[in-house]
Amino acid sequence: MSVMRDTLFHGEPSDHFCNNRKVVIIGLDGATFNLIEPMVKQQKLPFFQKLIGNGAFGKLKSVLPVNSAASWGSLFTGANPGKHNIYDYLYHRNSFAPAALLKKADIKSPLIWEIASRRALRTIAFNIPLAAQPEEINGYMVSGFLTPPDQPFAYPNSLYQLLKQSDYEIDCGPMTNGNAGSYFDKAVNLFERQFSSFFRLLREDDWQLAIATFNLLDRIQKYFWEDSAVVEAAYQKIDRKLAELDQYLGDQCHFILVSNHGFSAVSKKFFVNEWLYEQGLLDRRITTQKSLITDVDEIIFNNNHHHEPSIAGLLTRFGITKNRIRSLLPDVASEFLKKAIPSPIRRIFQREYLDIRWQNTKAYFISENLQGININLMGREPMGTVKPGKEYEKIRDRIISELYHLKDPYNFDHVVDDVYRKEDVFSGEYLNNAPDIIIIPTQNKYTLDPGKRTSKLYIGTANDDYPVFCQRDSEGVFFITGQDIQPGAEMNGVTIFDIMPTILSILSVEQPNHLDGRVLAEIFSGASVDQLRLDQPRFIPADDIKQLINTDYFKNSAGAKPTFR
């Protein structure tokens, strides 16, 4: 195992060293051409404009379900979730069990830094969102926001100590205090410090593969989508930092910029569980206690630690809730009051949630991240009500048909673009861990919500008491530059599965036989294609793949605290 040099972060930067066998991958969580393209046309992003002119680029088709965990998993394994088993950062074992955080043992396909490291390639893996702990690799690794607060987040220990001394932070977390200005500054400051640390690693080590991800755009777009000036400022900050990196790297490295998914605007919410309730497939009651956590931030950053305002607690104690008031008023009066009373006043009352009554439920919507409906199946669910086989298929077919024909009761627009059975989307040993039905809502219009409706019907405005202005979509971005890359080539049909095999081919590393993607041979010059032997890919044997899945990061006894060499 190589040891970090004592001069790390202290010596002068080394001279340029890149060659055609070096690859830098920058992952921007949530970067979208919906914003990059108009900003480039307005000459607001000079580095992105340079990428378009000097290399190949195009939209990248992400994976279902469209969330950061599944998409990073597919990008870094080259496989679909049915093979790598990453469907979300939260693992929903069944309808009753609390969601558990993704662990290394849940990941069933080898990750690109594991393959590269085992093939003796010096590797930097920085701010890896799938990693809850740093891995012993041939190089350096910094884990991501899943890392517990009391655990080391970098390997080797010398890097961990240096980052800790510099007050390195893994993630800024969600915006909880409503102070938009301070949150933006905090998020940008964190990005700058993380980028600086990654840049220094590049300058101090003789690496061959360097990977870094940054979630500034995912955080900022979620909260500031309608404030174009703020969102543009985030993109421009990234543009300037990438230009600095590009100036150092020169034109000898292969530089890849990719996003795992995109973002697009939404205007309405589709309350899926409420719709299932109206279909007679789900039973529920209204409560002020949240029984199911579907957002990883609520677990990681403990958002539930804050107390409700005292007046809300008193109102609830005396039985004065929004649901109680609605039950005493005619529908017309209830809707009138909702529109007439300002949102800050309405938020005096405690938020209401759905509590599913499982013994009378046949199907339920799991979470907005999984985009899926599960059948309450006997033998799989603790209180299953649906028999496997014909009854399961009958209910699934009914739901799919109803969703395809579902129209917005306000304007008669179709609410969903597509609905799939899980076996139509995923393949592999871990297919059964997917939701039974996958829903793709109409883009730029509807977002899926597992909670209690905030309107009279199961379709409501996205700008309600708990507003949502955008959501992740399946169109990411892809850019690649290098001396053998055809300049200005706009790509079509690039998928998130294609990134890993293309990188491995550039590095002359064997292709694992579990891959769902292909080498993007068309972006290279003819001579380079021959040199990289893209027409005759080599494969890592299936037996060897299991050895590449590093399920024990530190090779220590179970439950022991990690030690570093």
N, C-alpha and C positions, 0 to 999 in steps of 0.2 A: 504494500500500500504506500503510495507516495505521500510525502509529508510536506505541508505548506512551508514555503520559504519564510525565514525570519524577517525578511525585509517587506513582507506584505503590508501595504498601506503606509510604508515609511520611506521606501527608496524612491529613486527617480523612475518615471515610466520608461519601459524598455522601448527599443526601436520597433518599427513595423516588422511583422514577421509572417504575415498571412501568405497562404498558398492555396492552390485549388482544392486542397483536401480539408479546408477549414470551413465550418458552417456556423453562422450566427442566426438564431431564431428568436425573434421578439414577438411575444404573444400579447396582444392588446385585447383584453376582455371587453367585448361589446362594440368594437369599432365597426362602423357601418358606412357603406358608400352613400346611404341616404344623406349623410352630412358631409362626408369627405368630398364627394363629387362636386357639389355646389361651392364648397370652400376652395377647392382647387381652381375652379373656373373663375372665382373672384380673387385668385392669387393670394389667398390667405395661408396656404400650406405649401411653401416652396419645396420642402423635402419630399412630401408626397408627390408633388408634381415631378420632381426629379426621378423618383422611383418609377412613375408611369412612363417616362421617356427613356429611361436607361435599362429597363428590364421587362419581364413579363408580369402581367397582373390580371385580375379578374375577380368576379364574385365567387365565393366559396360556399357550396351547399353544406350546411351543418347537418347534425344528426337529430333524430327524435329520441327522447323528448328534448325540446329546445331549452336547455339550462346549462349553466357553466360547468357543472360536474360531468354530465354525460358527454358534453362536447370536448372538454379538455381530455377526458378519458379516450375518446375516439381519435383525437388528434395525436396523442402521445402513444397510442397503441396501434393505430391503423386499423382498428376493428370496431364493430358495432357493439352496443351495450349487451347484446345477447352473448357475446364472447368475453368482454372485459368485465361485465357485471356492475358497471357504474351507471346507475340510473339517476342518482341524485346525491347530494352531500349527506342527505338523511336517508337512512335505510328503514323503510316501513315494513316490519316483519309480518304484521297482520293488523286487523282493524282495532285491536285492543292495546297491543304493546306500544309503549312510547317509542317515538322515532329515535334511532341510534345514529351517531355520527359515523361517517364513512371511515373505515380502518384499512390499513394496508392489506390485511388478510382478505378483505372483500374484493380486492382487485385481482382478477384472474388471468390477465394477459400481461406479457412483459412490456415494460415501458421503455421508451427509446433510450433514456440515459442508462438504464440497466444493460441493454444490449450493447450500447457503445462502450460502456465501462468494461464489460466482460470481454469485449473484443480489443481491449488494451488501448482504447482511444481516451485521451485526456479530456475530461468532460466537466463543464460547469453547468449545474442545474440550479437556477436561482428563483426564489419565490414561487415554488411549485404548489399550486392550490390543492392538488390531490394528496399531498404529503402531510401527514400529521406529525411526522418526525423526520429529521434528516437521515439520509441513507449513506452508508459507507460505500462510496464510489471511487473510481480512479479520478479524483479531482476534488471539486468542492460542491456542496449542496446546501441550499437554504430552503427550508420547508415553508409552507404557506399558512393561511389563517386557521386551518384546522389544528395547528399545534397548540397543545394545552399551555396555559400561561406559566406553569412551573417547570416546563421541559425545555431542554436545549433545542434551538431551531437551526443550527448550522453545524456542518461537518467540514473539516475536522475541528477539534476543540479550539485550536488556535484562532480559527476564523470566528467561531462562536464568541470567544472572549473579546476579540477586537470589535465585533459588531455590538456586543452588549455594552462595551465601554463607550461606544459612540451613540448610545441610546437608540439603537435600531428598533423600529417598530414593524410588525408584520402587516397590520391592517388598521385602517382608521375606524372601521365599524360603520354601522348605519347612522343616519342623522336622527338624533333623539330629542334634542333640545329646541328644535325649530329655528335656530340661529343659522340662517343660510350662509351668511357671509363668513362666519368663523368656520363652518364646516367645509366650505370650498377651500379656504386657506389651509386648513388642516390636511385635507385630502391631497392638495397639490404639493404641500411641503413633504408629506410622506412619500409621494411619487419621486420627488427630486432626490431625497435622501436614499431611497432604494435604488434609483437609477445610478446615482453616484457610486454606491457600493458595488453594483454590478460592473460598472465601467472600470473601476479600479481592479477588480478581479481579472478582467480581460487584459488590462495593461500589465499585470504582474505575473501572469502565468502563460506558459506555452501550451495552450489548449488546442484542441481540434474540433470539439463540438461545444457550443455555448448556447444555453437556453435560458430565457428570462420571460416571466409574465408580469403584467401590471394591470391592476383593476381600476385605475382612476376613472376611465370612461364609463365602466359599468356602474360605479358609484354615482358619478356626477349626472349621467343621463337619467338615472332613475329618479332623482330628486329635482333636476333643473331642466327637464326636457323642453318646457315651454319658455324658458329663458335662453334664447339663442345666444346672447352675448356671453353668458356664463359657460355654456357648452362649447362654444367656439374657442373660448379662452383655454379650456382644457385641451382641446385638439391642438391648438397652437403651441402650448407648452410642450406637448409630446413631440410635435414637429421639430421644435428647436433642439430638444435633447437628442433626437434621432439624427439630426444633422451633425451634431458634435460627434456622435459615435461614428457616423459614416466618414467624417473627415479623418478620424484616426484609423479606421479599418482599411481605407483605400479601396481599390477595385480588384484586389486579389482574392478576397473571401467571397463565398456565396452568402448573401444576406437575404434572409426571409422574414417578412413581416406578415403576420397572420392574425385574424381574430377568430375566436371559436364560434361566434354567432353575431348577429347584428341587433339593431333596435329599430322599432317603428312605432308610430303614434297609435293610440287607441282612444276611443271616445265612449265606449259602452262596456259594461260588465255583464257577463253571462254567469248567473249564479247556478252552477250545475247541480248541486245537491238540492236546491230549491226546485229546480226543474224535475229532478228525479222524484221529489216528494209529490209534485203535482201529477206525475205519471203513475203514482201508486207503488213505486219501487223502493221508496225510502220512508222511514218514519223518523220523526225528530220532535224535539221540544226546544224552546228558546230559553237560554240561560245567560247569566253574566259571567260564568266561569268557562274559560277556554279549556276544552278537553283534549284537543289535538293540535300539536305544534307542527306546522308545515314549512316554516322558514328557518333556515340554518342560522341566520343572524340571531334569532331569539334564543338559541341554545349557546352559541359561541359568545355572544356579547351580553347575554342575560338581560334582555330588554324588559323582562317581566319583573325586574327588581323594583321598579318605581311603583309608588303607591298611587292609587286613584285619588283625585281630589276629594277632600273630606266631605264636601257637599254631595258628591256622587255616591259615596259610601253611605251617607245618611239617607239619601233618597231611596237607595236600594234596600236598606235595612227596613224601611217602612213600606216596602212593596211598591214604591213609585218608580216604575221603569217605563221605557218607551213602549215595550210590548204591552204592558198593562194599560197604558193610556190609549193605545190603538184599539185594544179590545173593548174599551168603553165608548169609543166614538164610531160613528158611521165612516165608511171608507172615504167618502168625499171630504168630510171634515178632517180626517186624519191626513189626507194628502194636502189639504189646504194649509194645515198647521205646519207640515214639514217644509212647504215652500215659503211660508210667511216668516218662520222663525229662523234667524241667522244661524249659520253652522256653529260658531263659537258657543251659542246658547244651547244648541242641541247636544254638544259634546259635554255639557255638564252631567248628563246621564252616563252611566257606565255603558261601555260597548257591549253589545249582545252577540251571542254565538249560537251556533247549532250544536245540539247534543243529540247524536244519532242513537236511536233505539234499535239496537242490532237485531233483537229477536223478531222484529217485524220488517226488516230491511233486506231487499234482494240485491241492491247495487248501490255503490257509493263512489263519489268523486274523491280521490285521494288528496291531491294538492295541485296548485297551479304549476309547480315545477315539473311534476310527472306527467301533466296533461292527460291523465288517465282515469278511467272508471274501472273499478274492480267489481266483480260479481261476488256476493257474500256466499262463498262456496263452502259446502259441507266438507269437512276433512282438512280444509286449509285455514278457514277462519274459526276462531273460538266459538262463535255463535252463528255458524253458517246456516243458511235457510234454503239454499239452492243445491239440488242434487247434481253431481257431475254427469256429463254426458248430454242427453237430449235436452233436459231442462236448462242446463247451463247455456247450450248453444241457442236454444229458443229465446232466452232472455237477452243474450248478447245480440242476436240478430234483430230483435225488436228494438233495442236501444240504438243500434247503428242505423236502422231504417228511420226511426223517429228523428234522429239528429240530422240525417241527410235532408229530411223534409222540413226541418225546423226553420221558421221564419220569425223575424223580429215582429212582435205584435204592434209596434209603433209605426214601422215603415215597411214591413214585409220583406226586408232584406234577409238573405240567407245568413244564418249565424255562424255556420261552420263551413270551411272549404273542403275538408276531408275528414273521414273517420276510418280508422283501420283496426282490424284484429291484430293482436300483438304478433302473431306468427306471420303476418303480411309485412311487418316492419323489421323485426329482429330475427336473428338466427344464431344458433350456438347453444352451448351447454347450459347457459343461464337465462334462456328465453323465459322460463316460467317465473322469473323474478320481475318481469315487466308487468305493467297494468294490463288487464284483459282487453281494454279498448283504449285506443289513442285518439285524441280529438285535436284537430288543427282548426282553430277559429279563423274566421274571415280576417285576413290581414288588414292592418290599418283601421280596424273598426272595433273588434271585440277582444276582451281579455277574459280568461276563465277564472272564476272565483269559487273557492270551496265553501265560503262562509254564508252567513245569513244575508238574505237580500236586504238592500237599503232602499228599495222601491216597492211599489205595490205588486209588480209582476217580477218574474224571474230574469227579466232584462232591465237594467237600470243604467243611469249615467255613470261614467267612470269618475266624474268629478263630483263625488258625493262627500260624505263626512270623512271618508278615508280614501282620498283621491289617488288615482293611478292615471298617468298621462302617456305612458309608453310601456312597451314590453319587449322582451327578447324575441327576435325572429330568426328564421333559418338561413339568412344570407349574411355570411361573414365576408371578410376581405382577404385577399392573397396577393402578395407582391414578392418577387424574387429577382435579385440582381447578381451578376457575376460575369467574368470575362467570356464565358461560353454560353451565356443566356441571350436569346434573341431579344434585342431592344424593342420596346414599344409594342410587344405582342400581347394583344388582349385575349385572354383565355376564356373559353366556355366549357362548362361541364366539370369544373374542378370540384371535387368533394373533399370533405375533411379527412377522409380515409386515405387520400392520395399524398398527403404531406409526409408522413413517416416513410413510406417506401421510396419517395423521391430523395429524401435526405440520406437514407441509408445507401442508396445507389451512388450519390455524390461521394460519400465516404468509403465506397467499395466494401460495404458490410453486407453480409448475407441477408436475404429477405426471409423473415419468419414465415412459416406456411399458414399462419392464422389470418393473414392480412385480408382486408376487404377492399383495399384501394389498389392503385396502379402507379407505376412510375410515370411522371409527366414528361415523357420523352420528347414531346413536340416543342418544349420550351428551349431545348438545347440545340446547338449547332450540330451538323452531321458528324463532324470529327469527334465531338465530345460524346455523342451517343455511342460511337464505336468504342471509345476509350473507357466509358463507364460500363460497357457490356450490358446495356439495358435490354437488349434483345435476348440475352441468355441469363436471366436472373438466377442466382443461387439461393438455396433455401436452407434455413436452419432446421435440422430434423426435429420432428415433433417431440421426441424424448428430451431433446436439449432445451426446448422451450420451457418446460417445467423448471429446469435448473435456472433459467433466467428470471423467474418470478421470485424476487427477493422478499420473502415473507418475514424474515427475521433481520431487521436492520442492523442490530448491534451484536448479534451472535452471543447474547448473554442469556441468563436463565429467565424463565417467564416471570414477569412482574418486577424484575430487577431494574434499577435505574440505569439508563444508558451511560456508558463510559466511552470516552474518545481517546484515540491514540494520537 
